[in-house]
Amino acid sequence: MRYDGKHFARHAFTLEQITKFLENARKDLTIAGRISIPEVRFSYSYSALIKGGIALLSSHGLKVRSTAGHHVKVIEKTAQLLGDQSILDIGNVMRTRRNLDLYGGGAEITEKEAVEYLDFVRTILGHLESSILCRIR
């Protein structure tokens, strides 16, 4: 697989490490499902998407470097590896909303939006887990 050396490094992850990344994504998704505050639900959903992407990339031998723009690259690679354009489209909308919240004075997330993002990430995490399990078996 081709990779961007600025944002990724080749690394041979152990099964235990890959599993840990996936568990971390699941944990954030569980928290998102239990929280009723839309902004918090959204934040944990986004975190689960990124962490799930990191798990998928690790199963392909790619370690994410913590550089400016690495979330964009995680979203792009996740979409590419799963062959799902919606990950790129919705993932980037989520990233932009998150950045607006962090750096632009806040972003209001409605309950409806928070639930839609949560459902989207649940679906993607399911696809991601299946892909990872196929690779590590």
TABELGI-V188569 format. One record per residue. N is the residue number from 1. PHI is phi in whole degrees, 0 to 359 (* if undefined). PSI is psi as a letter, one per 20 degrees, with the letter a starting at -180 (* if undefined). BURIAL is # if it has 24 or more other C-alpha atoms within 12 Angstrom, else .. Layout:
n=N phi=PHI psi=PSI burial=BURIAL
n=N phi=PHI psi=PSI burial=BURIAL
This chain:
n=1 phi=* psi=p burial=.
n=2 phi=286 psi=q burial=.
n=3 phi=216 psi=q burial=.
n=4 phi=267 psi=o burial=.
n=5 phi=295 psi=i burial=.
n=6 phi=286 psi=h burial=.
n=7 phi=254 psi=i burial=#
n=8 phi=225 psi=q burial=#
n=9 phi=230 psi=q burial=.
n=10 phi=288 psi=p burial=.
n=11 phi=203 psi=p burial=.
n=12 phi=267 psi=n burial=.
n=13 phi=277 psi=q burial=#
n=14 phi=279 psi=r burial=.
n=15 phi=303 psi=g burial=.
n=16 phi=298 psi=g burial=.
n=17 phi=294 psi=g burial=.
n=18 phi=298 psi=g burial=#
n=19 phi=299 psi=g burial=#
n=20 phi=297 psi=g burial=.
n=21 phi=301 psi=g burial=#
n=22 phi=294 psi=g burial=#
n=23 phi=299 psi=h burial=.
n=24 phi=296 psi=g burial=#
n=25 phi=295 psi=g burial=#
n=26 phi=299 psi=h burial=#
n=27 phi=300 psi=g burial=.
n=28 phi=297 psi=h burial=#
n=29 phi=295 psi=h burial=#
n=30 phi=297 psi=g burial=.
n=31 phi=300 psi=g burial=.
n=32 phi=302 psi=h burial=#
n=33 phi=287 psi=h burial=#
n=34 phi=263 psi=i burial=.
n=35 phi=266 psi=p burial=.
n=36 phi=262 psi=i burial=.
n=37 phi=280 psi=o burial=.
n=38 phi=305 psi=g burial=#
n=39 phi=296 psi=h burial=#
n=40 phi=288 psi=g burial=#
n=41 phi=301 psi=g burial=#
n=42 phi=299 psi=g burial=#
n=43 phi=300 psi=g burial=#
n=44 phi=289 psi=h burial=#
n=45 phi=295 psi=g burial=#
n=46 phi=298 psi=g burial=#
n=47 phi=300 psi=g burial=#
n=48 phi=296 psi=h burial=#
n=49 phi=297 psi=g burial=#
n=50 phi=294 psi=g burial=#
n=51 phi=295 psi=h burial=#
n=52 phi=296 psi=g burial=#
n=53 phi=299 psi=g burial=#
n=54 phi=297 psi=h burial=#
n=55 phi=298 psi=g burial=#
n=56 phi=298 psi=g burial=#
n=57 phi=298 psi=h burial=#
n=58 phi=296 psi=h burial=#
n=59 phi=291 psi=i burial=#
n=60 phi=260 psi=j burial=#
n=61 phi=78 psi=k burial=#
n=62 phi=245 psi=p burial=#
n=63 phi=260 psi=p burial=#
n=64 phi=280 psi=p burial=#
n=65 phi=271 psi=p burial=.
n=66 phi=278 psi=n burial=.
n=67 phi=233 psi=r burial=.
n=68 phi=303 psi=p burial=.
n=69 phi=87 psi=j burial=.
n=70 phi=292 psi=h burial=#
n=71 phi=295 psi=h burial=#
n=72 phi=302 psi=g burial=#
n=73 phi=293 psi=h burial=#
n=74 phi=297 psi=g burial=#
n=75 phi=297 psi=g burial=#
n=76 phi=300 psi=g burial=#
n=77 phi=293 psi=h burial=#
n=78 phi=298 psi=g burial=#
n=79 phi=299 psi=g burial=#
n=80 phi=296 psi=g burial=.
n=81 phi=293 psi=h burial=#
n=82 phi=267 psi=i burial=#
n=83 phi=62 psi=l burial=.
n=84 phi=227 psi=o burial=.
n=85 phi=299 psi=h burial=.
n=86 phi=297 psi=h burial=.
n=87 phi=295 psi=g burial=#
n=88 phi=293 psi=g burial=#
n=89 phi=294 psi=g burial=.
n=90 phi=285 psi=h burial=#
n=91 phi=301 psi=g burial=#
n=92 phi=288 psi=h burial=#
n=93 phi=296 psi=g burial=.
n=94 phi=298 psi=g burial=#
n=95 phi=298 psi=g burial=#
n=96 phi=297 psi=g burial=.
n=97 phi=296 psi=g burial=#
n=98 phi=296 psi=g burial=#
n=99 phi=295 psi=h burial=.
n=100 phi=298 psi=h burial=.
n=101 phi=294 psi=g burial=.
n=102 phi=285 psi=g burial=.
n=103 phi=248 psi=i burial=.
n=104 phi=244 psi=j burial=.
n=105 phi=89 psi=j burial=.
n=106 phi=112 psi=q burial=.
n=107 phi=221 psi=p burial=.
n=108 phi=278 psi=p burial=.
n=109 phi=247 psi=p burial=#
n=110 phi=281 psi=r burial=.
n=111 phi=300 psi=g burial=.
n=112 phi=299 psi=g burial=.
n=113 phi=297 psi=g burial=#
n=114 phi=300 psi=g burial=#
n=115 phi=292 psi=g burial=#
n=116 phi=297 psi=g burial=.
n=117 phi=296 psi=g burial=#
n=118 phi=300 psi=g burial=#
n=119 phi=298 psi=g burial=#
n=120 phi=299 psi=g burial=#
n=121 phi=294 psi=h burial=#
n=122 phi=303 psi=g burial=#
n=123 phi=298 psi=g burial=.
n=124 phi=296 psi=g burial=#
n=125 phi=297 psi=h burial=#
n=126 phi=298 psi=g burial=#
n=127 phi=296 psi=g burial=#
n=128 phi=299 psi=g burial=#
n=129 phi=299 psi=g burial=#
n=130 phi=299 psi=g burial=.
n=131 phi=297 psi=g burial=#
n=132 phi=296 psi=g burial=#
n=133 phi=298 psi=h burial=.
n=134 phi=296 psi=h burial=.
n=135 phi=285 psi=h burial=.
n=136 phi=266 psi=i burial=.
n=137 phi=273 psi=* burial=.
